């Protein structure tokens, strides 16, 4: 009976020890995790802004090319009209 009580006592101490270990303060780990999350989100926002700027630049280039093509086409049309009139 005494052996059973020792086993019970050791088991109770082990369970209580695990319970206390689970209650330790994880604030420093949580702070690091929060900081990493903020840095990751900031990097993602920066990359999105850079990509958006690059896309705007490409769109501007395309618009300028289209405008140049329209001017060239208008010049060709005028030249063709002059040739037809002659």
C-alpha positions in Angstrom: 0.0 0.0 0.0 2.9 2.4 0.8 4.4 1.7 -2.6 1.1 2.6 -4.3 0.9 5.9 -2.3 4.5 6.8 -3.4 3.6 6.1 -7.0 0.5 8.2 -6.6 2.5 11.0 -5.0 5.2 10.9 -7.7 2.5 11.0 -10.4 0.8 13.9 -8.8 4.1 15.8 -8.5 4.9 15.1 -12.2 1.4 16.2 -13.4 1.7 19.4 -11.3 5.2 20.1 -12.6 4.0 19.8 -16.2 1.1 22.1 -15.4 3.4 24.7 -14.0 5.8 24.4 -17.0 2.9 25.0 -19.4 2.1 28.2 -17.6 5.4 29.9 -18.2 5.5 33.4 -19.7 6.0 33.4 -23.4 5.9 37.1 -23.8 9.4 37.5 -25.3 8.7 34.8 -27.9 5.3 36.4 -28.7 7.0 39.8 -29.1 9.5 38.3 -31.6 6.7 36.6 -33.5 4.8 39.8 -33.7 7.8 41.7 -34.9 8.5 39.1 -37.6 4.9 39.3 -38.7 5.0 43.1 -39.0 8.3 42.9 -41.0 6.9 40.3 -43.3 3.7 42.3 -43.9 5.7 45.5 -44.5 7.9 43.7 -47.0 4.8 42.4 -48.8 3.3 45.9 -48.9 6.6 47.3 -50.2 6.8 44.6 -52.9 3.2 45.3 -54.0 3.9 49.0 -54.2 7.0 48.4 -56.3 5.1 46.1 -58.6 2.3 48.6 -58.9 4.7 51.3 -59.8 6.4 49.1 -62.4 3.0 48.3 -63.9 2.1 52.0 -64.1 5.4 52.6 -65.9 4.7 49.8 -68.4 1.1 51.2 -68.9 2.5 54.7 -69.5 5.0 53.3 -72.0 2.2 51.4 -73.8 0.1 54.6 -73.9 3.0 56.6 -75.4 3.6 53.9 -78.0 -0.1 53.9 -78.9 -0.2 57.7 -79.2 3.0 57.6 -81.3 1.4 55.0 -83.6 -1.8 57.1 -83.9 0.2 60.1 -84.9 2.2 58.1 -87.4 -1.0 56.6 -88.8 -2.5 60.1 -89.2 0.6 61.2 -91.0 0.4 58.2 -93.3 -3.3 59.0 -94.0 -2.5 62.6 -94.9 0.3 61.5 -97.2 -1.9 58.9 -98.8 -4.6 61.6 -99.3 -2.1 63.9 -100.9 -0.9 61.2 -103.2 -4.5 60.4 -104.2 -5.3 64.0 -104.9 -2.2 64.3 -107.1 
